[in-house]
């Protein structure tokens, strides 16, 4: 499910928090109960989380500037279409 660019981080954090909560609460029982699509997505999610941590480290100076209330800059290349992330068959990722 695509997320609008202006709230993608917030929405993704909420979805990941929910998933982590289920695993913490139910553990192996939850993981054994997920369907095949979820099982196939799990390694991809893990790799994306690792990449997210790498990007956090790479752009840490920018992220730290958020606490200084630095101005928000609009991305000039962002036409808000998010075309590069669209894929009719998201399971092929």
N, C-alpha and C positions, 0 to 999 in steps of 0.2 A: 504494500500500500504506500503510495508516494506521500511525502510530507511537504507542505509548502515551505519554501526556502526561508521565509521570515520566522518560522517556528520549528524548523527541522530538528535542531538540537534539543529543544524543550520536549517535543513529542517523542523523539527517539529515547531520551533519558527516561521518560515516563514508561515507555514500553519495556525498556531494558530493566528498569526497577521492578516492574511487575513480574517479568520472567525470572529475575534473580530471586525475588520473594517467593515465587512458587517452588523453585529448586531448594531454597533454604528451608521452607516450611515442610515440603513433602519428600525432598531428597530423591533417592533412587526410585521411589514409588512414582513420582511425577515423571521422571525421565523414562521409565519403562512404559508409561501410559501414552506418550506422545505419538502422533500419527507419523506416517512415512515422510510426508513433506517436512514436518518439524525435524525429524531425524536427519534428513538430507540438508536442512538449513543450519543445523547446529555447528558443523565444522566451519561453515562460511561465516557465521556469527562470531565464532571464536577468533578467526583470522582478522575479521574487521575490527574487533575489539583490540587486538594486538596492534593493528595498524593505527587505530585511533590513539593509542598510547604513544606510538612513535611520532605521530603528528603533533600531539600535545607537547612532547619534548622539543620537537623542531620549532614550534611556534610559541614556546613558553614566554618569550619576551612580550609578544602581543597579548597573550592571555593575562599575564601579570599586569599589563597596562590597563586592563578593565577596572581594576580596583582604584585606579587614579581618576576614574570617570573621564577617560579620554573620549573625544568625540567619536561617534559612530560614522564610518565612511561607507557610503553606498558603493557596492561593487559595480564598476562601470560596465563590466562584461556580463553582468547578471541581467538577463532579460526576463527572469522569473518564469521561464518555461521549463527549466530543469530537463531539457531534452536529452542531455547526455546521460541522464539516469533513468530515462524511461525505457521500459522493456516490456513488451506484451507478455512474454513468458518469463516471469521473475524467477521461476525455478531453474532456469538455465544459467543463472549467474554462478 
